[in-house]
């Protein structure tokens, strides 16, 4: 059994704002047994963001598209929620938010994980602003761990994937984004493809996150493939079109708040800047053009 968006007025084949109708379907699911919410139409217009509530799965058709018109987090996920298939397209040039946003206030752990699978995130406005996937931990005691993001394509944003851990207020608790898995991602035409901003260790750390089987497509707009803080993160994959870069531009940067990270790419070591300690870079034999 499932909940169809048409029952709440979102047809997916017109130009009206479907935000409220889709949110109503999500709210109904949350309050009535957590049945999956299905969006199987072609195009749904969003003029405000959707809040995917605890325990709700959003299932889109492979050809389904959510078109965001405005500057807002398009899809915010609570604990135990999931989203599969479809495309989130941003069309507003001044977009400065996130296509998929997850807050550490959800305190994501092994028993209440979040999953994002087989979704395309695309800023088609040409502005290269905003974030494709954003994970944040800001206030005291916030954390995100053991979440899975699988088979996601991200194109045209400032940050393809952003992990940001701020110092906890008052210094009484730890904040962290640790132990998450990002597998089979394609990151295309982003200014910074992967950006991790934290301290190297407690009280605000990003550690043990794994980025596996990446495909990174560079363009003349790309500044960094990886900008990395934190510790014991592992990032490996394939980088395309090094000739799109300008001069001796560095492609990977370990910040001074980085330690014991591992990056494996098919690029020369000259493309690396390492300001941290005990980081490891394993270059490939040749550039891929």
TIBANU-174190 format. One record per residue (C-alpha): residue in three letters; residue number from 1; x, y, z. Coordinates in Angstrom, 2 decimals. Example, Ala and Ser with C-alpha at 12.3 -4.5 7.8 and 13.67 -1.06 7.14 Angstrom:
<pts>
+------+-------+---------+---------+---------+
: tinu : lumse :      c1 :      c2 :      c3 :
+------+-------+---------+---------+---------+
:  ALA :     1 :   12.30 :   -4.50 :    7.80 :
:  SER :     2 :   13.67 :   -1.06 :    7.14 :
+------+-------+---------+---------+---------+
</pts>
This chain:
<pts>
+------+-------+---------+---------+---------+
: tinu : lumse :      c1 :      c2 :      c3 :
+------+-------+---------+---------+---------+
:  UNK :     1 :    0.00 :    0.00 :    0.00 :
:  UNK :     2 :    1.08 :    3.59 :   -0.60 :
:  UNK :     3 :   -0.16 :    7.17 :   -0.61 :
:  UNK :     4 :   -0.54 :    8.84 :   -4.01 :
:  UNK :     5 :    0.02 :   12.57 :   -4.32 :
:  UNK :     6 :   -2.98 :   12.88 :   -6.64 :
:  UNK :     7 :   -5.26 :   12.25 :   -3.66 :
:  UNK :     8 :   -4.06 :   15.54 :   -2.19 :
:  UNK :     9 :   -4.19 :   17.57 :   -5.41 :
:  UNK :    10 :   -0.65 :   17.25 :   -6.80 :
:  UNK :    11 :   -1.11 :   15.96 :  -10.35 :
:  UNK :    12 :    2.44 :   16.44 :  -11.61 :
:  UNK :    13 :    1.35 :   17.49 :  -15.09 :
:  UNK :    14 :    0.59 :   21.21 :  -14.78 :
:  UNK :    15 :    2.29 :   24.48 :  -13.78 :
:  UNK :    16 :    0.61 :   25.05 :  -10.42 :
:  UNK :    17 :    2.44 :   25.07 :   -7.08 :
:  UNK :    18 :    2.35 :   21.52 :   -5.69 :
:  UNK :    19 :    4.22 :   22.27 :   -2.45 :
:  UNK :    20 :    1.24 :   22.26 :   -0.09 :
:  UNK :    21 :   -0.37 :   19.18 :   -1.67 :
:  UNK :    22 :    2.81 :   17.09 :   -1.44 :
:  UNK :    23 :    3.42 :   18.25 :    2.13 :
:  UNK :    24 :   -0.15 :   17.25 :    3.00 :
:  UNK :    25 :    0.53 :   13.74 :    1.67 :
:  UNK :    26 :    3.72 :   13.54 :    3.74 :
:  UNK :    27 :    1.92 :   14.76 :    6.86 :
:  UNK :    28 :   -0.87 :   12.22 :    6.34 :
:  UNK :    29 :    1.67 :    9.42 :    6.03 :
:  UNK :    30 :    3.44 :   10.53 :    9.20 :
:  UNK :    31 :    0.17 :   10.50 :   11.15 :
:  UNK :    32 :   -1.30 :    7.32 :    9.62 :
:  UNK :    33 :    1.11 :    4.41 :    9.62 :
:  UNK :    34 :    4.03 :    5.78 :    7.62 :
:  UNK :    35 :    2.92 :    4.42 :    4.25 :
:  UNK :    36 :    5.26 :    5.41 :    1.37 :
:  UNK :    37 :    4.35 :    8.63 :   -0.43 :
:  UNK :    38 :    4.53 :    8.18 :   -4.20 :
:  UNK :    39 :    5.13 :   10.93 :   -6.74 :
:  UNK :    40 :    4.83 :    9.33 :  -10.17 :
:  UNK :    41 :    3.87 :   12.32 :  -12.33 :
:  UNK :    42 :    6.27 :   14.08 :  -14.65 :
:  UNK :    43 :    6.85 :   17.56 :  -13.13 :
:  UNK :    44 :    5.86 :   19.02 :   -9.74 :
:  UNK :    45 :    6.39 :   22.75 :   -9.14 :
:  UNK :    46 :    7.63 :   23.74 :   -5.68 :
:  UNK :    47 :    7.49 :   27.33 :   -4.46 :
:  UNK :    48 :    8.42 :   26.36 :   -0.90 :
:  UNK :    49 :   10.40 :   23.52 :    0.65 :
:  UNK :    50 :    9.19 :   20.07 :    1.67 :
:  UNK :    51 :    9.73 :   18.60 :    5.15 :
:  UNK :    52 :   10.07 :   14.81 :    4.95 :
:  UNK :    53 :    8.90 :   13.79 :    8.40 :
:  UNK :    54 :   10.11 :   10.96 :   10.64 :
:  UNK :    55 :    9.47 :    7.50 :    9.22 :
:  UNK :    56 :    8.19 :    8.67 :    5.84 :
:  UNK :    57 :    9.57 :    7.35 :    2.54 :
:  UNK :    58 :    9.25 :    9.51 :   -0.56 :
:  UNK :    59 :    9.22 :    7.34 :   -3.68 :
:  UNK :    60 :    9.49 :    9.15 :   -7.01 :
:  UNK :    61 :    9.34 :    7.75 :  -10.50 :
:  UNK :    62 :   12.63 :    7.61 :  -12.39 :
:  UNK :    63 :   11.34 :   10.35 :  -14.74 :
:  UNK :    64 :    9.69 :   12.41 :  -11.97 :
:  UNK :    65 :   11.02 :   15.92 :  -11.39 :
:  UNK :    66 :   10.57 :   18.37 :   -8.50 :
:  UNK :    67 :   11.21 :   21.85 :   -9.90 :
:  UNK :    68 :   12.16 :   24.34 :   -7.17 :
:  UNK :    69 :   11.31 :   27.96 :   -7.94 :
:  UNK :    70 :   12.78 :   30.08 :   -5.15 :
:  UNK :    71 :   15.48 :   30.15 :   -2.50 :
:  UNK :    72 :   14.74 :   27.49 :    0.16 :
:  UNK :    73 :   15.92 :   24.05 :    1.24 :
:  UNK :    74 :   14.02 :   21.92 :   -1.24 :
:  UNK :    75 :   13.83 :   18.73 :    0.83 :
:  UNK :    76 :   14.63 :   18.56 :    4.55 :
:  UNK :    77 :   14.83 :   15.02 :    5.95 :
:  UNK :    78 :   14.00 :   13.89 :    9.47 :
:  UNK :    79 :   15.24 :   10.69 :   11.12 :
:  UNK :    80 :   14.12 :    7.33 :    9.67 :
:  UNK :    81 :   13.06 :    8.95 :    6.41 :
:  UNK :    82 :   14.18 :    8.09 :    2.88 :
:  UNK :    83 :   13.93 :    9.41 :   -0.66 :
:  UNK :    84 :   14.43 :    7.36 :   -3.82 :
:  UNK :    85 :   14.56 :    8.07 :   -7.56 :
:  UNK :    86 :   13.58 :   11.20 :   -9.43 :
:  UNK :    87 :   15.20 :   14.60 :   -9.94 :
:  UNK :    88 :   15.28 :   17.78 :   -7.87 :
:  UNK :    89 :   15.90 :   20.69 :  -10.24 :
:  UNK :    90 :   16.70 :   24.22 :   -9.05 :
:  UNK :    91 :   15.81 :   26.93 :  -11.56 :
:  UNK :    92 :   16.33 :   30.15 :   -9.55 :
:  UNK :    93 :   19.67 :   31.95 :  -10.20 :
:  UNK :    94 :   19.85 :   33.43 :   -6.67 :
:  UNK :    95 :   19.36 :   30.04 :   -4.99 :
:  UNK :    96 :   21.64 :   29.89 :   -1.90 :
:  UNK :    97 :   20.12 :   26.92 :   -0.04 :
:  UNK :    98 :   20.32 :   23.12 :   -0.32 :
:  UNK :    99 :   18.54 :   20.64 :   -2.55 :
:  UNK :   100 :   18.72 :   18.00 :    0.20 :
:  UNK :   101 :   19.30 :   19.19 :    3.76 :
:  UNK :   102 :   19.85 :   17.09 :    6.90 :
:  UNK :   103 :   20.36 :   18.65 :   10.33 :
:  UNK :   104 :   22.28 :   17.15 :   13.22 :
:  UNK :   105 :   19.33 :   18.01 :   15.44 :
:  UNK :   106 :   17.84 :   14.73 :   14.13 :
:  UNK :   107 :   20.63 :   12.88 :   16.01 :
:  UNK :   108 :   20.88 :   10.27 :   13.28 :
:  UNK :   109 :   22.31 :    6.93 :   14.47 :
:  UNK :   110 :   22.22 :    3.23 :   13.53 :
:  UNK :   111 :   18.60 :    2.69 :   14.58 :
:  UNK :   112 :   17.19 :    5.83 :   12.98 :
:  UNK :   113 :   19.19 :    6.24 :    9.80 :
:  UNK :   114 :   18.31 :    8.33 :    6.77 :
:  UNK :   115 :   18.77 :    7.06 :    3.22 :
:  UNK :   116 :   18.94 :    8.89 :   -0.12 :
:  UNK :   117 :   19.19 :    6.70 :   -3.22 :
:  UNK :   118 :   19.20 :    7.12 :   -7.00 :
:  UNK :   119 :   18.28 :   10.82 :   -6.95 :
:  UNK :   120 :   19.55 :   13.51 :   -9.35 :
:  UNK :   121 :   20.16 :   17.03 :   -7.99 :
:  UNK :   122 :   20.56 :   19.71 :  -10.66 :
:  UNK :   123 :   20.94 :   23.48 :  -10.52 :
:  UNK :   124 :   19.97 :   24.34 :  -14.09 :
:  UNK :   125 :   20.05 :   28.13 :  -13.57 :
:  UNK :   126 :   23.74 :   28.40 :  -14.51 :
:  UNK :   127 :   24.59 :   30.30 :  -11.31 :
:  UNK :   128 :   26.54 :   27.46 :   -9.61 :
:  UNK :   129 :   25.12 :   28.51 :   -6.25 :
:  UNK :   130 :   23.76 :   26.57 :   -3.29 :
:  UNK :   131 :   24.49 :   23.03 :   -2.18 :
:  UNK :   132 :   23.40 :   19.72 :   -3.59 :
:  UNK :   133 :   23.59 :   17.72 :   -0.35 :
:  UNK :   134 :   24.12 :   19.49 :    2.97 :
:  UNK :   135 :   24.72 :   17.88 :    6.36 :
:  UNK :   136 :   25.13 :   20.25 :    9.31 :
:  UNK :   137 :   25.70 :   19.94 :   13.05 :
:  UNK :   138 :   25.48 :   23.32 :   14.74 :
:  UNK :   139 :   24.10 :   23.38 :   18.27 :
:  UNK :   140 :   25.35 :   21.39 :   21.26 :
:  UNK :   141 :   24.78 :   17.64 :   21.05 :
:  UNK :   142 :   23.88 :   17.47 :   17.35 :
:  UNK :   143 :   25.18 :   14.58 :   15.25 :
:  UNK :   144 :   24.70 :   12.57 :   12.04 :
:  UNK :   145 :   26.20 :    9.09 :   11.81 :
:  UNK :   146 :   25.83 :    5.88 :    9.74 :
:  UNK :   147 :   23.65 :    7.44 :    7.06 :
:  UNK :   148 :   23.70 :    6.10 :    3.47 :
:  UNK :   149 :   23.67 :    8.23 :    0.32 :
:  UNK :   150 :   23.78 :    5.97 :   -2.73 :
:  UNK :   151 :   23.85 :    6.51 :   -6.48 :
:  UNK :   152 :   23.18 :   10.26 :   -6.39 :
:  UNK :   153 :   24.07 :   12.62 :   -9.27 :
:  UNK :   154 :   24.81 :   16.25 :   -8.34 :
:  UNK :   155 :   25.34 :   18.96 :  -10.97 :
:  UNK :   156 :   25.70 :   22.73 :  -11.15 :
:  UNK :   157 :   25.91 :   23.74 :   -7.46 :
:  UNK :   158 :   28.58 :   25.59 :   -5.52 :
:  UNK :   159 :   29.10 :   22.57 :   -3.21 :
:  UNK :   160 :   28.17 :   19.13 :   -4.45 :
:  UNK :   161 :   28.34 :   17.58 :   -0.96 :
:  UNK :   162 :   28.85 :   19.74 :    2.13 :
:  UNK :   163 :   29.52 :   18.52 :    5.68 :
:  UNK :   164 :   29.70 :   21.36 :    8.20 :
:  UNK :   165 :   30.28 :   20.88 :   11.93 :
:  UNK :   166 :   30.31 :   24.10 :   13.99 :
:  UNK :   167 :   31.74 :   24.45 :   17.52 :
:  UNK :   168 :   29.04 :   23.55 :   20.08 :
:  UNK :   169 :   27.58 :   26.39 :   22.07 :
:  UNK :   170 :   29.06 :   26.67 :   25.55 :
:  UNK :   171 :   31.54 :   23.85 :   24.96 :
:  UNK :   172 :   29.50 :   21.41 :   27.05 :
:  UNK :   173 :   28.84 :   18.73 :   24.42 :
:  UNK :   174 :   30.32 :   17.35 :   21.23 :
:  UNK :   175 :   29.02 :   17.86 :   17.71 :
:  UNK :   176 :   29.94 :   15.40 :   14.99 :
:  UNK :   177 :   29.21 :   14.08 :   11.50 :
:  UNK :   178 :   30.90 :   10.69 :   11.56 :
:  UNK :   179 :   30.75 :    7.32 :    9.84 :
:  UNK :   180 :   28.48 :    8.16 :    6.92 :
:  UNK :   181 :   28.67 :    6.45 :    3.52 :
:  UNK :   182 :   28.53 :    8.21 :    0.16 :
:  UNK :   183 :   28.67 :    5.54 :   -2.54 :
:  UNK :   184 :   28.53 :    5.75 :   -6.37 :
:  UNK :   185 :   28.08 :    9.53 :   -6.54 :
:  UNK :   186 :   28.61 :   11.60 :   -9.69 :
:  UNK :   187 :   29.63 :   15.22 :   -9.00 :
:  UNK :   188 :   29.54 :   17.40 :  -12.11 :
:  UNK :   189 :   30.22 :   21.11 :  -12.71 :
:  UNK :   190 :   30.37 :   22.11 :   -9.03 :
:  UNK :   191 :   32.68 :   24.84 :   -7.70 :
:  UNK :   192 :   33.74 :   22.60 :   -4.79 :
:  UNK :   193 :   32.67 :   19.01 :   -5.34 :
:  UNK :   194 :   33.18 :   17.80 :   -1.74 :
:  UNK :   195 :   33.54 :   20.28 :    1.12 :
:  UNK :   196 :   34.09 :   19.14 :    4.73 :
:  UNK :   197 :   34.40 :   21.93 :    7.29 :
:  UNK :   198 :   35.14 :   20.93 :   10.90 :
:  UNK :   199 :   37.95 :   20.69 :   13.41 :
:  UNK :   200 :   40.33 :   17.75 :   13.27 :
:  UNK :   201 :   38.83 :   16.27 :   16.43 :
:  UNK :   202 :   36.36 :   17.00 :   19.22 :
:  UNK :   203 :   34.40 :   19.06 :   20.13 :
:  UNK :   204 :   33.27 :   19.52 :   16.49 :
:  UNK :   205 :   34.56 :   16.82 :   14.19 :
:  UNK :   206 :   33.79 :   15.16 :   10.87 :
:  UNK :   207 :   35.53 :   11.80 :   10.88 :
:  UNK :   208 :   35.31 :    8.31 :    9.41 :
:  UNK :   209 :   33.10 :    9.35 :    6.50 :
:  UNK :   210 :   33.59 :    7.22 :    3.39 :
:  UNK :   211 :   33.21 :    8.45 :   -0.20 :
:  UNK :   212 :   33.52 :    5.42 :   -2.47 :
:  UNK :   213 :   33.38 :    4.96 :   -6.27 :
:  UNK :   214 :   33.05 :    8.65 :   -7.07 :
:  UNK :   215 :   32.92 :   10.09 :  -10.57 :
:  UNK :   216 :   33.98 :   13.75 :  -10.57 :
:  UNK :   217 :   33.53 :   15.78 :  -13.74 :
:  UNK :   218 :   35.55 :   18.99 :  -13.76 :
:  UNK :   219 :   34.63 :   22.12 :  -15.72 :
:  UNK :   220 :   36.27 :   25.52 :  -16.12 :
:  UNK :   221 :   34.14 :   26.66 :  -13.15 :
:  UNK :   222 :   35.52 :   24.04 :  -10.75 :
:  UNK :   223 :   37.77 :   25.38 :   -7.98 :
:  UNK :   224 :   38.32 :   22.24 :   -5.88 :
:  UNK :   225 :   37.43 :   18.59 :   -6.19 :
:  UNK :   226 :   37.91 :   18.17 :   -2.44 :
:  UNK :   227 :   38.31 :   20.69 :    0.39 :
:  UNK :   228 :   38.78 :   18.57 :    3.48 :
:  UNK :   229 :   38.94 :   19.06 :    7.25 :
:  UNK :   230 :   38.38 :   16.44 :    9.96 :
:  UNK :   231 :   40.08 :   13.09 :   10.42 :
:  UNK :   232 :   40.10 :    9.52 :    9.13 :
:  UNK :   233 :   37.83 :   10.31 :    6.17 :
:  UNK :   234 :   38.36 :    8.20 :    3.04 :
:  UNK :   235 :   37.64 :    9.54 :   -0.46 :
:  UNK :   236 :   38.32 :    7.59 :   -3.64 :
:  UNK :   237 :   37.23 :    7.79 :   -7.25 :
:  UNK :   238 :   37.83 :    8.99 :  -10.79 :
:  UNK :   239 :   38.41 :   12.58 :  -11.90 :
:  UNK :   240 :   37.67 :   13.66 :  -15.47 :
:  UNK :   241 :   39.07 :   16.48 :  -17.63 :
:  UNK :   242 :   42.00 :   17.86 :  -15.68 :
:  UNK :   243 :   42.64 :   20.06 :  -18.72 :
:  UNK :   244 :   39.62 :   22.16 :  -17.68 :
:  UNK :   245 :   41.66 :   23.61 :  -14.81 :
:  UNK :   246 :   43.65 :   26.82 :  -15.03 :
:  UNK :   247 :   47.44 :   26.74 :  -14.71 :
:  UNK :   248 :   48.75 :   25.13 :  -11.51 :
:  UNK :   249 :   45.40 :   25.22 :   -9.77 :
:  UNK :   250 :   45.27 :   22.87 :   -6.76 :
:  UNK :   251 :   42.46 :   20.35 :   -6.93 :
:  UNK :   252 :   42.60 :   18.84 :   -3.43 :
:  UNK :   253 :   43.20 :   20.76 :   -0.21 :
:  UNK :   254 :   43.70 :   19.30 :    3.26 :
:  UNK :   255 :   43.08 :   22.14 :    5.72 :
:  UNK :   256 :   45.13 :   22.83 :    8.84 :
:  UNK :   257 :   42.27 :   21.14 :   10.74 :
:  UNK :   258 :   42.81 :   17.79 :    8.97 :
:  UNK :   259 :   44.53 :   14.60 :   10.10 :
:  UNK :   260 :   44.85 :   10.97 :    8.99 :
:  UNK :   261 :   42.60 :   11.35 :    5.94 :
:  UNK :   262 :   43.04 :    9.25 :    2.78 :
:  UNK :   263 :   42.31 :   10.43 :   -0.77 :
:  UNK :   264 :   42.73 :    8.18 :   -3.82 :
:  UNK :   265 :   42.34 :    9.87 :   -7.22 :
:  UNK :   266 :   43.84 :    9.53 :  -10.70 :
:  UNK :   267 :   45.55 :   12.93 :  -10.51 :
:  UNK :   268 :   49.17 :   14.00 :   -9.92 :
:  UNK :   269 :   50.37 :   14.89 :   -6.44 :
:  UNK :   270 :   51.18 :   18.41 :   -7.62 :
:  UNK :   271 :   47.43 :   19.03 :   -7.57 :
:  UNK :   272 :   47.41 :   18.63 :   -3.77 :
:  UNK :   273 :   47.84 :   21.21 :   -0.98 :
:  UNK :   274 :   48.29 :   19.62 :    2.47 :
:  UNK :   275 :   48.18 :   21.95 :    5.46 :
:  UNK :   276 :   47.24 :   19.18 :    7.93 :
:  UNK :   277 :   49.06 :   16.27 :    9.54 :
:  UNK :   278 :   49.52 :   12.62 :    8.57 :
:  UNK :   279 :   47.13 :   12.80 :    5.61 :
:  UNK :   280 :   47.64 :   10.35 :    2.75 :
:  UNK :   281 :   47.19 :   10.93 :   -0.97 :
:  UNK :   282 :   47.45 :    8.10 :   -3.48 :
:  UNK :   283 :   47.76 :    9.53 :   -7.01 :
:  UNK :   284 :   46.97 :    7.65 :  -10.20 :
:  UNK :   285 :   49.52 :    7.05 :  -12.93 :
:  UNK :   286 :   47.92 :    9.35 :  -15.50 :
:  UNK :   287 :   45.49 :   12.23 :  -15.75 :
:  UNK :   288 :   42.12 :   11.45 :  -17.30 :
:  UNK :   289 :   41.12 :   13.93 :  -20.00 :
+------+-------+---------+---------+---------+
</pts>
